[in-house]
């Protein structure tokens, strides 16, 4: 296909008329397709229905060490669950705390405790004149919303295929003691699907922050979410790297089974250094006596060990891989050669990123919505929802059926073509 920028104004007028006629036909279908969030599909959720059967009223709910999971106790989680999540997170079980169902909840609590009580004896963030957080951008909107909620100033840092721009990160944390943290999705990032390079991880481990209470919030949400068996991204384990670098307390590492079993009923975990662990438990003892040990035991009995979890994730990949491939195929078929956008081709995770021509993202998402397809709002991947280029759109392929996804993506590419053609036409007319 010929790039739109190479078409004459007359050719663009004809193209727009043809595309709008097609768009009106689609509007008449009154479709309702939701691509707004990265949720597992029903087929994926069905993979974990065995969780409902591994325990019943006749089950022995006693752990190997004699803990009765029906009762109080085991603030850090049962030994078996710490071992399972330890294998999943590539960390020593002794360095892990098992929480409830949501790692996002753990991250919120972590910021909240720092805000009210500080970090390892430091001044509470809420008593400081200004607190800032670095936000690799485009990034995960719910991360940004947590720090925004507390009045912390979110500072965008450009993302690259290797991870955040570490020249900027290193300089800013070294020079500004009001910067207290950075949000990271290091593997199959949201929304790009990028994984941090070895060099990026090592540079993170060797940061020299001006603030002693600076922490890296390392959300390894997609550590096991590969699309392919033999073509995968690998990530250096950050806690071990920090220890080697002499910065053992620099990282809070989060993970959960939310997109492995049931998002609403999984188990979340934090891995960190012994010093950070002691600080966490000092506060956690006031918050709860124990988390849901029955659910922890249920997950252990269901998976048995890390090998069971790996096999389970292969089944997930078999379901979502065709969806990612369908998105990439349709984008290439409908937009390839037009030079109206670029997109990522991740090897795992839950998202792809599309970058339109500057100034078109909001228009594309609005047009899609009028045609019956809901996407994440344009700009959501930026702090405060403000994308200065108005170009970034997150695509979440997992939830719809393959047929619905293909239909939604065809509508999306149609909207991209309309918006792009109109923009280029306006530019040409302005030059005349």
N, C-alpha and C positions, 0 to 999 in steps of 0.2 A: 504494500500500500504506500501511496505517496504521502510524505509528511504534510500535515495541514499547513505548515508555514510556507510551503512551496506552492500552494494553491492560490489562484487569483481570487480577488474579492467576489467576482461573479460565480466562480466555482464553489466558494465557501457558502454563498447565499443558497445555491442549489443543494449543497450537502445538508445545510441546516434544515431546509424545508423538508427534505426526504427523511431526515432523522426525527423531526418533530411529528411527522405523519405516523411514523412507527411508534413513537412515544404515546401518541393519543390512542392507538390501538391497545397498547398495554394498559393504559389507565382504565380503559373500558372493562378490563378483566377483573377489576376490584380485588387485587391480590393483597395478602397480608403475610409478609415474610419478615422474620426477625433475625437480623445478623448483628445485633447490637452488643452482645456480650459473649465472652469465651466460655460457654457452658458445654459440658458433655452432652451428647445426644442420648436419647432413650436407649438405643442399642448399647452404648457404652455403660450406662448405668446398670443395664441388665447383666453385664459381666460380673457384677459384684453381688448379685442376689444371694449367692451362697453365704454371704455374711449373716443373712437372716436365719440360716439353718445350723451354723456351727455351734450355737449355744441355744439351749432350751431349759425348761424347768428341771430336767433331770441331769443337766451338765454339772460337772465338777468345776467350780469357779475358783479353785485354789491354785495359786501360782507355784512354781518350782520351789520357791523359798518359804512356802507356807502361807503367803498373803492371801486372805479371803477378799476377792475383788468386790464383794458386795458391801464391804465395810469401809471405814475411814482408813487413812494411812497412805504411805508411799507418795509423798509430795512431788517427787521428781518423776513418778511413773513406775510401772512395774518393770522388773528387770528384763523380761522377755520383750516388751515393747521397746525399751531403750536399745536392746541389741538389734532388733529388726530395723528400727529407724536409724540406728548407728550405721548399719550396713548400707542403708539407702542413702544416707548423707555422707558416707565415707568418714565417719568420726568415731572416736572411742565412746562406747555407751556411757562411761562415767562423765563425759563432757556434755551430756544431753539431758534436757528436761522435756518430758512429754506433757503437753497441755490438752486443751479441749479440741474442738473441731476446726478451728480457724487460725491459720498463721497470721492473717491480717489482724485479728484480734490481739495476738501476742505482740505484733509490731506497734499497734495502738497503745497497748499497756506499757510497752517499753518506753515510748516517747512520753507518755503520761507520767510515769514514775520519774523520768529525768526532769520533767517540767516541775514536778512538785517536790522531789527529794534529791535531785542531782544524780550524778554518776560516780559511784565509789567515793563519796564524801565531798564531791565538788559542789559549787554553788548551784542550787536548783535553777534550771533554765528559765523558769517563770519569774525569777527575781533579777534577771539580767536585763540591761537596757535594750539589747537586740540579740536575737538568735537566728542563725541562717542555716539552711540545708542545701546541699548541692543535689540537683535533679538531672541526671542524664536524660536528654530530651532528643527526640520523642521518647516517652516512657509510660509507665503504668499510672493511670490517672488516680487510682485509689491510694497509692503511695503519697502522691502529691496532696491529696485531700486530707490525709492525716496531719501532716505538718501545717497545712493551711488552717486546719481547724484550731490548732493551738496558737495561731498568730505567728508562726515561724515563717521567716521570709524564704521562699523557694527561689533558688537561683538556677536557671537552665545552664547545663553544660552539654556541648554538642556530643552526640553519639556517632561513632564510626563503626564499620564492620568489625573492628578489633575491640570495641568497647568504648567507654567514655574517653574523651580527649584528655589523656593523662598529663600532658604539659600544663593544661589549664587547671586540672584537679590538684596537681602537686603544688603549683604556684599559689593557688587560692588558699588551700588548707595550711600552707606554710606561713602565709602572710597575714591571715585573718583569724584571730582567736574566737571570733563570734560564730565561725562556721563550726557546727557541732556534729555534723554527720553528712552522709551521702546515701541516697537510695540506689540499690543495685539489683538488677535481675540478670545475673551473670551468664546464664545458659538459656539459649533460645529465647532471647529477651522479648518482652512485651513492649512495643508491637512488632519489632522488626524480625525477630527470630535469630538475631545475632548471638554469638557466644564469644565471651572475652578471650583474647589470645593469651598465650603463656606469659608474654611480656607484660600485658596489662595486669594480670593477676599478681605477678611479681612486683610490679610498681605499686600496686595497692598495698601489698604487704610491707613495703618499704617507705610508706608515706611518713612524713615528719610534720605532723600537725602542730600548729601553735597552741591549740587547745588540748589539754591533757584529757578532757572528757569527750574528745572527738571519737565517734564510732562509725564504722562502715556497717550499714544495714544490708546484709547480703541475703537477698530473698531468692534462694535456689528452688523456685517453684516448679521448674520443669527439668529437674536433674535426670529423670528417667523417661522423659517424654520424647523418645526418638520416633521418627517416621520410618526409618530403615534399619535393618539388622546390621548391615556391613558398611554403612555410610553414615557415620555419626560424628557429632562434635564432642570433644572431650575437654574437661575443665580441670585445671590444677586445683587441688584442695586448698582452700584459702587459710584455714586455721593452722595447718601444718606449715604453710609457707610463712605465715606471720610469726610463728614460733621460731622458724629458722632465721628470720630477719631480725629477731630480737624485739618484736612487737606483738607479744602473745595476746594482749588485751584489746587489740584494735578492732575486732570483728564480733558482731552478733550475726549468727547464721540461722536463717529460718527455712523451714520446709513443712510440708504436710502431705497427707494422702488425699487432699480435696479433689484432685482430678485423676486419682488412682482408683478410689472406691466411690463413696458418696460425698459430694461436696458439702452437704449439710450435716453429715454424720461421720466425718473422718477423724483423724487425729493429727494434731500439729506438734511441732517440736522446735526447740531452740538448741543450737550447739554453740558453745563458747568456751573461753578459758576458765580455769579454776577460780581466778580472781573475780571475773565477771559473774561466774556462777554463784559464788558466795554473796555477791552484791544482789543478784536477782532473788535468791532464796530468802535473804533478809526481809525483803518486801513481800514476796509471794506467800510467806507464812501468815501474813495478816489478811491475805486476799482469799485463801481457800485452804482447806485441810487436805484435799486431794481432788484430782480431776477424775473423769469417768474411767475407772479401771476396767469395768465390764466391757466397754467399747474397745479399750486397749487390748484386752484378752481376746475379744472377738476378732480383731485384725490379725493377731498373732496366730490364732487357730486357723483362720482362713488362708493366710499366705504360707504358714509354717516357717518359711525362711526367705532370704533375699532371692533365692532361685525361683520360688513361687511367685514373687512379685515381678521379677523380670519376665517370666512367661505370661503373666497377667498383662503386662504392658505391651507385649507383642500383639495381644488380641486387640488392645486399644489401637495400636498402630494400623492393624489391618482394617479397622473401621474408618479411621480418619485420613489415612494416606491417600485414598482415592479422591477425597474431598480437596485436599491441598493440591493434588495434581490437576484436578478439574479447574480449580481457580486459576492456576498458572497457565493451563492450556487455553482457557477462555480469554484471559488477559492478553496472551500472545496472539491468539487468533484475531481478536477484535481490535487490539490497539497496537500490536507490533508494527513498527515502521511509521506510525503516525507521529511519533515524537511528541506525545501529549502527556506522558507520565512514565514513571519508573516504579518497579515493585521488587520486593525481596523474594527469595526462594529458599526458605529455611529448611533445615533437615530435622526439625522437631519443634516442640512447643505447641501453642494454640493460635498463633496469629501470623498474618502477613502484613506488611506495610506498603501502602500505595502513596506515592507522591505525585500529585497533579501539577499542572502548570500553576505558577503563583496566582493567587486570587481566585482559584476555582473550587477549592475543597468544600466550602460551605454550600455553594451553589449545587455541586454534584450531590451531596448528601440530601439537600432539600428536594431536589428533583427526584431522587430515588424514593424518598418518603412519599411524595405525591403519587408515585407510581406503585406504591404498596410495599416498598422494601425499606426497613429501618436499619440504619447503620449507627455505630457509635458517633456521637456528635463530632463534627469537624472541630479540631482544636483541643479535644479532650486529652490528647497525648502530651499536651504542654501544660506547665504550671499555670494555674488560674484559667485554663482553657483558652489561652491566648497564643495562637500560632501566628507569628509575625508574617509568615509567607502565605498563610491560608492555603496550604497545599497538602497537609498530612491527613491521611485517612487510614484507620485501622480496619482490617478485614478479619472477621472471625468465622472460619469455615465449619467448625465442629458441630454446632447444634442442629442446623437444618438437615433434612434428608438430602441425599445426593441430587435427586431430581429438583428439589426446592432450591438447593444451592446453585445449580446450573442456571435455573431460571432467574434467580436473584442476581447472579453475576452478569448475565446477559443484559439485564436492566441496568446494572451498574455501569457496564462499559458503554451502553447507549447514552447514559447521562454524562459520562466523561467526554464522549465525542461531541455531544451538543454543547456543553459548557466550554470545551476547548475551542471548538470551531467559532463560537460566538466571540470569545475573547480575542482570538487571532484576527477575526474579521474586524472587530472594533479597533484593533491596533493598526490594521492596514488602512482603514477608513480615516483614522486620525492622522496618518502620514500623508494622505492625499492633499 
